[in-house]
Amino acid sequence: MALAASVVDSGAWHAPSLVTGLTDPKATPRTSASPQVLAELRSLMRKAASTGSNAVADIHGDVYAQAGSAPYRSGHLRLNWFVGYRGGVAFAAVDLSKSADGSAAALAGRFLQDIASGG
């Protein structure tokens, strides 16, 4: 989603890159989330990825995710998104639809099935 925001910001595609070893001496270190907060967030994300139109079926391993929808352009289309993780893989899927009732979960599910099968 950071790449999507980058395109909106600059109007051009920029290939992703990994930046390591750079620290801002003025940056304040962030504390880790508490185990209770993490447990609650994981529970909510697991439920979101296994309920209703967001259910990601036939996937090996638990999927944790959150879904949403936003108007696109004049409001006649919707961007339905599904962002989450399974194991060590984080993902984001976006589906352009005429309805806010849609979900990008099926798209994310196909992606997860493909990587599970080595595709």
C-alpha positions in Angstrom: 0.0 0.0 0.0 3.0 2.2 0.5 3.7 1.9 -3.3 0.2 2.9 -4.0 0.5 6.0 -1.9 3.8 6.7 -3.6 2.2 6.7 -7.0 -0.5 9.0 -5.8 2.1 11.3 -4.3 4.5 11.5 -7.3 2.3 10.4 -10.2 4.9 7.8 -11.2 5.7 4.2 -10.4 8.9 3.7 -8.4 10.3 0.2 -8.0 10.3 -0.9 -4.4 13.7 -1.1 -2.6 14.9 -2.2 0.8 16.7 0.4 2.8 18.7 -0.8 5.7 21.2 0.7 8.1 19.8 4.2 8.1 18.5 5.6 11.3 17.3 9.1 12.2 19.1 10.2 15.4 16.1 12.4 16.2 13.6 9.6 15.9 12.1 8.5 19.1 12.2 4.7 19.6 8.7 3.2 19.6 7.8 0.8 22.3 6.4 -2.6 21.4 2.7 -3.2 21.7 1.7 -5.0 24.8 1.0 -8.7 24.6 -2.7 -8.0 25.5 -3.1 -5.5 22.6 -1.4 -7.9 20.1 -3.6 -10.8 21.3 -6.7 -8.7 20.8 -5.7 -7.4 17.4 -4.8 -10.9 16.2 -8.1 -12.2 17.4 -10.0 -9.4 15.6 -7.9 -9.9 12.4 -8.4 -13.7 12.5 -12.2 -13.3 12.8 -12.2 -10.7 10.0 -10.5 -13.1 7.7 -12.8 -16.0 8.5 -16.3 -14.3 8.4 -18.8 -13.6 5.7 -17.5 -12.3 2.3 -14.0 -11.9 3.8 -13.7 -15.6 4.6 -10.5 -17.0 3.0 -11.2 -20.7 2.5 -9.0 -23.7 1.7 -5.8 -22.0 2.8 -3.1 -23.9 4.7 -2.5 -21.9 7.9 -4.5 -19.2 9.6 -5.0 -15.9 7.8 -5.2 -12.7 9.7 -6.6 -9.7 7.9 -8.7 -6.6 7.7 -11.0 -5.5 4.9 -12.5 -2.2 3.8 -14.0 -0.2 1.0 -13.5 3.3 -0.3 -15.1 5.3 -3.1 -13.0 5.6 -6.3 -13.1 8.7 -8.5 -16.7 10.0 -8.9 -18.0 7.5 -6.4 -19.5 5.1 -9.0 -16.8 2.6 -8.3 -15.3 1.2 -5.1 -11.9 0.1 -4.1 -12.4 -2.9 -1.9 -9.2 -3.8 0.0 -8.0 -6.8 2.0 -4.7 -6.5 3.9 -3.2 -9.1 6.2 -0.7 -11.8 6.8 -0.3 -15.6 7.0 2.8 -17.1 8.5 5.7 -14.9 7.3 3.9 -13.4 4.3 2.1 -10.0 4.5 -0.1 -9.1 1.6 -2.5 -6.4 0.3 -5.2 -7.0 -2.3 -7.4 -4.4 -4.0 -10.4 -5.0 -6.1 -12.2 -2.4 -8.2 -16.0 -3.0 -8.0 -19.3 -1.3 -8.4 -20.3 -2.3 -4.9 -19.1 -1.8 -1.4 -20.4 -5.2 -0.6 -17.5 -6.8 -2.5 -14.3 -8.0 -1.0 -10.8 -8.5 -2.2 -10.5 -11.5 0.0 -11.0 -13.9 -2.9 -8.1 -12.3 -4.7 -5.9 -12.5 -1.6 -7.0 -16.2 -1.2 -5.9 -17.1 -4.7 -2.5 -15.4 -4.1 -2.1 -17.3 -0.8 -3.1 -20.6 -2.5 -0.6 -20.0 -5.3 2.3 -19.4 -2.9 1.3 -22.4 -0.8 1.4 -24.6 -3.9 4.7 -23.1 -5.1 3.0 -21.3 -8.0 
